[in-house]
Amino acid sequence: RAADGSMRDALSLTDQAIAFGNGKVIEGDVQAMLGSIDRAYTFQLLEAIVSGDAPGLLNVVKTLAEQSPDYVGVLADLIGGLHRVAVAQVAPDAVDNSDGDREKIISMASKIAAEDVQLYYQTALIGRKDLPLAPDPRSGFEMVLLRMMLFRPEGILPPTNNQGGGRGITNTSGVTGGVSAPTHQGGGAQYVATNPGGLSPGGSG
């Protein structure tokens, strides 16, 4: 993965890994050399996001920070994991076990709404692109994760609703007197439209 499909880069990285490990190629040494992390952290981050556990999420980031990771690479791993979860939701048999985590992916796929997976994926993808603009990599990484946790298809979760992945709705327009459109009760997420101008439907003001 670090070689991005290039045989030449793969051979070069292997030479570096041999030198880094004093003649031995050990997984932990290679991860340290590449700035990559144990895949288990990816699942811990995702589980904290899904459950709305902000303290737990930040604790995982704190543990990651002690390993001086490549935060762009961590986001890439998270994006890759979300892709596999999305595949598992529509075609479980298509999920391979090359990373030894197929059962974990299948389990995660049963716990997350399909629309949330898509939103997490898109948020992480945009966050990876914007990460170099952050004051420092860790704070930018944390903001991407918090955005994934707080923003849902139906709006922004209230600050007090941080347990159990509850789905609250808040008016973000800053204007009172708005008229809420009927919510869609389709078994999935509820999409709510508000009238920020406080106008009654069909009214003149």
SEMAR-161991 format. One record per residue: residue in three letters; x, y, z of N, C-alpha, C, O in turn. Coordinates in steps of 0.05 Angstrom, whole numbers, plus 5000, padded with zeros to 4 digits. Example, Ala and Ser with C-alpha at 12.3 -4.5 7.8 and 13.67 -1.06 7.14 Angstrom:
residues 2
ALA526448865156524649105156526449345156528549345169SER525749555142527349795143525850015157526850235161
END
This chain:
residues 205
ARG501749765000500050005000501750255000501150454986ALA503950255015505750485016507050544989507650774982ALA507450334974508750364948506750444927507450514904ASP504150444934502050534916502150394889501750514868GLY502750134890502649964865505249974849505349834828SER507250124858509750144843511749924853512449924876MET512549744835514449544843517149664851518449584870ARG517949874836520550004842520450124870522350094886ASP518250264877517950374904517750164925518850194947ALA516549934918516249714937519049604944519649544967LEU520749574924523349464928525049664944526549584962SER524749924938526250124953525350134982527050155000LEU522750114987521750115015522649865030523249875054THR522849645015523749395028526649425036527449335058ASP528349545019531149595026531349765051532949725069GLN529649975052529650155075528750005100529850055122ALA526749825097525849675120527949485131528249455155ILE529549365113531749195121533749345137534749255158ALA534449585127536449755140535349855167536749855187PHE532849935167531550035191531449825213531849885237GLY531049565205530849355225533449205229533548985240ASN535749325220538349195224538348915212539348725225GLY537348885188537448625174534948465178534748245166LYS533048555194530548405198528148575190528148815196VAL526248445178523748595170521548505190520448285188ILE520948685208519048635229516648835226517149075221GLU514248735229511848905224511949165240511449375229GLY512549145266512649385282514649595272514049835272ASP517049495264519049675254518149805228518650045223VAL516849645210515949755185513849965189513750165175GLN511949915208509950105214511150365224510250585216ALA513150345241514550585252515950735230515850985229MET517150595212518650715189516750865171517351085161LEU514350745166512450865147510551065161509151215147GLY510551065188508651245202505851135201503951275206SER505550875195502950755194502150645222503850645240ILE499750555225498750465251497550195249496950085227ASP497150075272495749815274492849865265491550055273ARG491849685247489149715236487049725258484749815254ALA487649615282485749615304484849895312482649935320TYR486750085309486050355316483850475297482250635306THR483950385273481950475253479150405263477250565261PHE478850155272476250065282475450205308473150265312GLN477450255325476850405350475750685344473850775356LEU477050815324476051085316473251075306471551235313LEU472750875288470150855276467950785296465750895295GLU468650605315466650535335465950775353463650805361ALA468050935360467451175376465751375361464051505373ILE466251405335464651595319461751495318459951655321VAL461351245312458651135310457051155336454751215336SER458451115359457051125384456851405395455451455415GLY458051605382457951875391459551925416458952105432ASP461651765420463351785444465751965439467851875431ALA465252235443467352425438469852385456472052395446PRO469552345482471852305499473452055491475852065490GLY472051845484473351595475474851645449477051545445LEU473651795431474851865405477452015409479551945397LEU477452215427479852375432481952215446484352265443ASN481152025463483051855476484551675456486951625459VAL483151575436484451415415486451585400488651505394VAL485651835394487452015380489952075397492152085387LYS489552105423491752155442493751925441496151965441THR492651675441494351445439495851435413498251365412LEU494451495391495751505365497951715364500151665352ALA497551945376499452165375502152075388504252175380GLU502051895407504551795420506251645400508651605405GLN505051555378506551395358507451565334508651465315SER506951825336507752015314506851905287508551865269PRO504251865283503251745259503251945236503452185240ASP502951835212502352005188499252025188497851845180TYR498252265195495452295198493952275171491652185170VAL495252355150494052325123493752025118491751935107GLY495751865125495651575122493451445139492151265131VAL493151555164491051445181488251495169486551325170LEU487851735159485351795146484951615121482651535116ALA487051565107486851385083486051105092484350985079ASP487051015114486250745125483350755133481850565128LEU482450975145479650995153477851005129475650875129ILE478651145109477051165084476950885071474750805062GLY479150745070479150475059477350285075475950115063GLY477350315102475650145118472650205113471050025112LEU472050465110469250535104468350435077466050355074HIS470150435058469450315031468750015034466849925022ARG470349875049469849595053467249545068465849345062VAL466649715088464049695102461749735083459749595084ALA462049935065459849995046459449755027457249675021VAL461649625019461449395001460149165017458449015006ALA460849135042459748915059456748945062455248755065GLN455749195061452849245065451249155041448849095043VAL452449165017450949094993451748824981450148704967ALA454248744987455248484975457248364994459648374989PRO456348245016458148135037460147945026462447935035ASP459347785006461147584995463547704980465547574974ALA463247964973465448094957467648204975469648294965VAL467248195002469248295020471448085024470847855033ASP473948145016476047955019477247965047476548135063ASN478947775053480147755079483247785078484647675094SER484147935058487047975055488348105079490648065084ASP486848265093487948405117487148255143487848355165GLY485748035140485047875164482948005181482647935204ASP481348185169479348325185476548315174474848475179ARG476048105157473448085144471148075163469148215160GLU471447915184469247885204468648155217466348215223LYS470748305223470448565236468948755217467248905226ILE469648745192468348915172465348845170463649025169ILE464748595169461948495167460448585192458148675189SER461648565215460348655240459848955239457649035247MET461749115231461349405230459149475210457649665215ALA459049325188456949385168454149355179452349485169SER453849185198451149135210450449345231448149355240LYS452349505239451949695261451549985251450650155266ILE452250035226452150315216450150335193450050165175ALA448450545194446550585172448150645146450250775147ALA447050545124448450575098448950875092451050945081GLU446951045098447351325091449451455108450851645099ASP449851355133451951465150454651385139456551545140VAL454951135130457451045118458251225095460551305093GLN456351295078456951465055457751745064459651865053LEU456451845085457152115095459852115108461452295105TYR460451905124463051885137465251875115467352005118TYR464751715094466751685073467351955060469652035056GLN465152105053465552355039466852565058468552715049THR466152565083467352755102470352695106471952885106ALA471052445108473852375111475452435086477752515088LEU474152395063475552445038476152745035478452815027ILE474252915041474653205039476653285061478453455056GLY476453165085478253235106481153165100483053315107ARG481552945086484252865078485553075060487853145061LYS483853185042484853385023485453645038487353785031ASP483853715058484153965072486153955095486854165106LEU487053715102488753685126491253855125492053965146PRO492653895102495054065101494454355108496254505114LEU491954435108491254715114490954755144490754985153ALA490754545160490354575188492954685202495154645191PRO492554815225494954925239497054715246499454765245ASP496054475252497954245256496353995249493953985251PRO497753775242496453535232494553415252492353325245ARG495353405278493553275298490953425301488853305301SER491053695304488553845307486753815283484253795285GLY487953825259486353785235485153515234482753485226PHE486553305242485553035242483253015262481152885256GLU483553135286481353125306478853265295476653165300MET479153485281476853635271475353465250472953475249VAL476853315234475553145214473852935228471552885220LEU475052815248473552595263471152715277469052585277LEU471452945290469153065304466953145284464553115290ARG467753235261465753295240464253045231461853055227MET465652825229464452575222462352495243460252385236MET463052545268461352455290458852635293456652545299LEU459252905289457153095295455153135272452753185277PHE456153125248454453185225453252935214454552745207ARG450552935213449052705203447252795181446853035178PRO446052615165444352695143442052875152441053045136GLU441052845177438753005185439453255199437653405208GLY441953325202442753575215445153535233446653345229ILE445453715252447653705271446653605297444653695308LEU448153405309447353305334447753515356449753645356PRO445853535375446153725397448653645413449253415415PRO450053845425452453785440452053595463453853445470THR449653595475449153415498448553135490448652955507ASN447953085465447252815456449752675446450252675422ASN451352565464453952455456454152155463456452055464GLN452052035469452151745476450151585459447951675454GLY451051355451449251165438448551225410446751105398GLY449951425398449451475370446651585365445551555343GLY445451725385442751835381442652035359444652155352ARG440352075348440052245325438152485332435752465327GLY439352695343437752925349437853125326439453095308ILE436053315326435853515305435953785317434653845337THR437553965306437754235316437554435293438354375271ASN436454665299436154875280438655035278439455165298THR440055025256442655155253442455425239444455545233SER440055505233439755755217440155995234440756215224GLY439855975261440156195279437756385278437856595290VAL435556305265433156465263430856315276430356085269THR429356445293427056315305424656365288424556535271GLY422656205294420156245279420056105253418256135237GLY422055935247422155795222420055575221419055485242VAL419255495197417255285194418655035184419955035164SER418454825199419654565192417954415173415454395176ALA419154305152417654135134417353865146418853795164PRO415353715137414953445148417453275144418853295124THR418053105164420352925162419552685147417152605147HIS421452565133421052325118421352075136423552035147GLN419251925140419451685158419751445141417851295135GLY422251395132422651165114424350945127425250765113GLY424650955153426250755166429150825167430650695182GLY430051025152432851105153433151365166431651435185ALA435051535157435451795168433151975161431851945141GLN432652175178430552365173431852625163433652735175TYR430852715140431952955128429953185134427653165126VAL430853395147429053605155429853865141432153945142ALA427853995128428354255116427054465132424754425141THR428354685137427254905153426955145135428355185116ASN425155325143424655575129426055795145424855895164PRO428555865138430056055154428856335155429556485173GLY427056395137425956665137423456695154422456915157GLY422556465166420256475183417656525168415756625179LEU417556465142415156505126413356265126414356035125SER410856305128408956075126408855995096409056165079PRO408555735091408255635064406055785049403755785057GLY406855905027404856045011404156325021402556465009GLY405356405044404756665056406356885043408156835027SER405657135050407057365038408957495058410157695051GLY409257385082411157495100409957535128411357635146
END
